[in-house]
Amino acid sequence: MLPIVLYVLGGLFLLGAGIAACTGLFVMLLPQLLFGGLLLVVGLAIERWRYKPLLRTGPDPSWMDTGERFVDPGSGELTAVYFDPQGGERHYIVIGK
């Protein structure tokens, strides 16, 4: 829910920057609106790309178990780490509490 609110806020900042640039009104706020909007939208997009959610389904047969186990600090669930040799990605799968 919070990311959606922040995306909307960032979009409103960028909309305000566009209005300020086009109309000449509130030009003094243009840098703050533009920087704030871009910071929110780009930061959230990077966060969504970088931090993938935990998977609840079993691993794909081609994935290799790395043997790593940890308790996810966000959910408190025991998580296993799998490696995808074809894509080079790591996948985090919930294996229990």
C-alpha positions in Angstrom: 0.0 0.0 0.0 2.8 2.4 0.9 4.6 2.1 -2.5 1.4 2.9 -4.3 0.9 6.1 -2.2 4.5 7.1 -2.9 4.2 6.4 -6.6 1.1 8.7 -6.6 2.9 11.3 -4.6 5.9 11.2 -7.0 3.5 11.4 -10.0 1.8 14.4 -8.5 5.2 16.1 -7.9 6.1 15.5 -11.6 2.7 16.7 -12.7 3.2 19.9 -10.6 6.7 20.3 -12.2 5.2 20.0 -15.6 2.5 22.6 -14.9 5.0 24.9 -13.3 7.2 24.6 -16.4 4.4 25.2 -18.9 2.5 28.0 -17.2 5.4 29.9 -15.6 3.5 29.8 -12.2 5.4 28.6 -9.2 8.7 28.4 -11.2 10.6 28.7 -7.9 9.2 25.3 -6.9 10.2 23.6 -10.2 13.5 22.1 -9.1 12.1 20.8 -5.8 9.1 19.3 -7.6 11.1 17.8 -10.4 13.8 16.4 -8.1 11.4 15.1 -5.5 9.1 13.4 -8.1 12.0 11.8 -9.9 13.6 10.6 -6.6 10.4 8.9 -5.5 9.5 7.3 -8.8 13.0 6.2 -9.8 13.8 5.1 -6.3 10.7 2.9 -6.0 11.3 1.4 -9.4 14.8 0.4 -8.5 13.6 -1.0 -5.2 11.0 -3.1 -7.0 13.6 -4.3 -9.5 16.4 -5.0 -6.9 14.5 -6.5 -4.0 12.4 -9.4 -5.3 9.6 -10.8 -3.2 9.8 -14.2 -1.6 8.4 -17.1 -3.7 5.9 -19.4 -2.1 6.0 -22.1 -4.7 8.6 -24.9 -5.0 11.8 -24.3 -6.9 12.0 -24.9 -10.7 13.9 -28.2 -11.3 16.7 -26.4 -13.1 17.5 -24.2 -10.1 20.3 -25.3 -7.9 20.0 -25.2 -4.1 22.9 -23.2 -2.6 22.4 -24.6 0.9 21.9 -21.1 2.2 19.1 -20.7 4.8 18.1 -17.6 6.7 15.1 -16.1 8.5 13.7 -13.2 6.4 13.7 -10.1 8.6 10.6 -8.7 6.9 8.3 -11.8 7.2 10.1 -13.9 9.9 9.9 -17.0 7.7 12.7 -19.5 7.0 13.9 -18.9 3.5 16.1 -21.0 1.1 18.3 -19.6 -1.6 18.3 -21.2 -5.1 20.5 -20.3 -8.0 19.4 -20.2 -11.6 22.4 -21.2 -13.7 20.7 -20.2 -17.0 19.8 -16.7 -15.9 22.4 -16.1 -13.2 19.7 -15.0 -10.8 19.2 -16.0 -7.1 15.7 -16.9 -6.0 14.4 -16.8 -2.4 11.8 -19.4 -1.5 9.9 -19.7 1.8 10.4 -23.2 3.2 8.7 -22.7 6.6 8.5 -20.6 9.8 
